[in-house]
Amino acid sequence: MAARVVVALLTPFRSSGEPDERALAAHVERLVEAGVDALMPCGTTGEGALLEPDEVVRVVAATVRAADGRLPVQAHVGRPSTRGTVELARRALGEGAAAVSAVVPYFYALGDEQVLAHYRALVRAVDAPVYAYTIPARTGNDLPASSVRLLGSEGLAGVKDSTKSLERHREYLETGIDVLVGTDAFVLEALRLGAGGCVSALANVRPDLLCAIRDRLDEAPQAEVVALRERLPMRALKAAVAEVVPGYPTEYRAPL
């Protein structure tokens, strides 16, 4: 499988606080034209943890409509509870998502067996590719490579790795399942190591740079990505998109 650029899609909001489907569609159109490979709405960059379940479904449906079959949509559906994650996954797939991604359950401290049970329930509940999403700095819970290997043998399609650890990334790659790097600074090195692609926040603003890394494995666009990411933390991404997508709103969901 060729390496691919998956956009960690931002969620635009109207001044009323509701998701802005028109702005989202205009943004998706620009990303399609830029040549990205897939879209991941409602993840960390998409403020997914701050969206109500009905809003997640609404944003996923709007993303699917805007993509119009030109790009697959890998919906993020992770919730702290297994039941909530499974229910949201089924609803997102019902709206046309091609795959789902679910962050390691957060808030409560969990052991490896509890995390394994969570993903086993999700994999068994849906008839679509399931990706685990690990970002221990935010969730407080880990997803060791041994668990990924076991889950891969039971049907897990892949993992989005936002550990910011190249050592852990190499361990995930050795499991034999699809690995997507979630750290913009590591994209080039991860692709050289054999990652299946990236899930990039900066691709919202500069999809061309991530596509250039994908196509040429070149140091120059990676260096530009690192420099831009330092100037554009998550809180600055919407303003940067607004510079290229007319009318794109810059509001974030409280308490951000």
N, C-alpha and C positions, 0 to 999 in steps of 0.2 A: 504494500500500500504506500502510495506517495505521501510524503509529509504534507500536512495541511495546517492552514491558519484558521483557527476558530476564534471568533470575536467574542470576548466577554462583554456582552451587549449592555450598554447603559439603559436605564429606564427614564425617559423624560416625563416630567409632571407638569400639568397645567397649574396656573396660579391657585386654583381651587384645591389642589393636592391630588387630583385624579390623574392616572396615567394618560399621557397625550399620545393617542394612537396615530394621529396625523404626523406629528414630528417623528415618531418612531419609524413610520413608513418611509419618510424622506431620508432618514438616516440609513435605513436598510438598503434603500435604492443606491445610495452612494457606495455602500460597502459591496454590494453585488457588482457594481461597475468597476470597483477596484480590484476584483479578482480573488476575494477571500473564499474560503472553502466551506465554512459553516458558521452558525450563530448560536451562542449560548445565552439566552435571556435569563434574568432573575437569579444570577449568581451573586457573588460578593460585589462586583462592580455594578451590577444591576440592582443593588439594594434589596436583594431577595428576602433577606431576613426581616426586613421592615415592611414587606408587602403582606397583606392578608391573603389567604389561600385563593379567594375569588379573584383577587387582583393578579396573582400569579397566572391563573388560568386565562384571564383577560389579556395579559401581556404576551403570553405564549401564543394565544390565538391570533393576536394582531401581528406578531412576528411571522407566524406561518403564512398569514394572508399576504403580508408585504413581500416575503421571499418568493411566494407564488411558484413553488416547485423548483426554483433556480438554485436554492441552497438548502441543505438539511438544517433543521433546528434541533439542537440538543438542549432540552429544557432542564434548568436546574430546579429540583423539587425537594431538596433536603430540608427536613424539619427535625426538631429535637426528638420527636416521638416516631417510632416505627410506623404506627398506624397512620399518623398524619402524612408521613413520607409516601407510603404506599398509595394512600387515597389521592394525593396530589399527583403522583406519577401517572396513575390511571387517567385522571382528568386531563393532564397535559398531553398524553398520547392520544386521547380521544379528540383533542383539538388539532391533531396532525403533526405533533412532534415526532421526529424519527428516532430519537433516543432520549434517555434521561440521565442526568447526573445528580448525585446526592452527596452532600457534604457529610463527613463523619459527624454523628450526633453530638450536640454541644450542650453546655451548661452543667450537666451532671457528670462527675468523674466516672468513666466506664473502663472496664477491663477488656482485654482482647476478645474474650468469648462473647461479651455483650455486643461489641461492634460487629463481630462475625455474624451473630444471630440477626442483627439489624439488616445487614446486606443480603443475607440468605433469604430473608423474608421478602425483600424488594425484588431480588432476581427471580424468585419463584412466582411472584405475584403478577409480573408483567411480561408480555410477549414482545420485547424490544430490547435493544442493547442498553445495558446499565453500566454507568461509570461511577466509581467511587471518587470522591473529591476530598483530598486531605490537605488541610491547612491548620496544623496544630497550634499555631500562634493565636488563632481565632477560636478554635473549638475546645482547646484544652485536652483533647483526646488524640491518641496516636493511631496510625494504621501501619503496622509493621509489614515489611516485605513478605514475611512468612504468611501473614493473613491474606495478602493480595494473591500470593501463589495458590493458596488453598481455594480462595474464592474464584480465581480464574479457572480452576479445574471444575468448578461447580456452575460456571456460566457467566461470571462477571466479564464484561467486554473490555474494560480498561480502567485506568485511573488517571485523574487529573492531579498532578503533583505540584502543590504550592508549599512544600516544606522549606524551600530555599536552601536545600542541602543537595549538592551534587553527589555526595556519597550515597544518600538515600535514593536519589534518582537512578543511579547505577544499579542499586539493589532492585528497584522496581523493574528496570529494563531486563534484568536477569530472570524475572518471573515468566517472561514470554508473552505477556498480554500487552495490549496497546497502552502506551504511556504518553500523555500530553503534558508538556511542561507548562506550569502556570505562573512562572516568574519571568518577566520580560527580559531581565538581565542575562538569563541563562539560555535563551532560545537557540542561539547558534551552537553552543557547546552541546546542548541536549540533542539537537538534530544530528550533529556529527557523531554522537554516541548511539544514535539509532532510535530516538524518540519518534512517535508517530505524528507529532506536530506540537503546536502550542495553543493555549487558550490565553489570549492577550487582551489586556485592558487598553494598552496604547493603540491597538489596532482600531479602536473607535475613532482615533484622531489621525493616525498615520498608517493606514492599512498597507500603503505602498512599501513602507520599510519592512514590515513583517513578511510581505510577499517576496520582497527582494532577498531576504534571508532564506526563505523557503526555496526559492528558485536557484540561488547562486551560492548559498553557504558562504557568504562574503562577510569579511570583518567590518567593512565600512558602514553598512546599514545597522549592524549590531551596535557599533560604537555610537551611532546617532540615536538609536533606541535608548541606550543607557543614559545619554546626556539629556534627552527629552524627558525620560521618566523621572529624573531628578527634579526637573522643573515643573512636571505635571503629575503631582500625586492625584489620587482619586478625586479629591475635592475640586480639582481644577479641570478635570476632563470635560465636563459639560460645557464650560465656557469655551474651551478649545474647539469642541464640535460646533458650537454656535457660530464660530467664525467661518465655517465652511458649509453649514447647513442653515440657510436662512430661516429665522423664526424658531430655531431649536431652543427650548426653555432651559434655564440653568438652575432651577430649583432642585434641592435635594429633600428627601423625606426626613422629617425630624426624628431623632435628635441630631442628625448629621448637619 
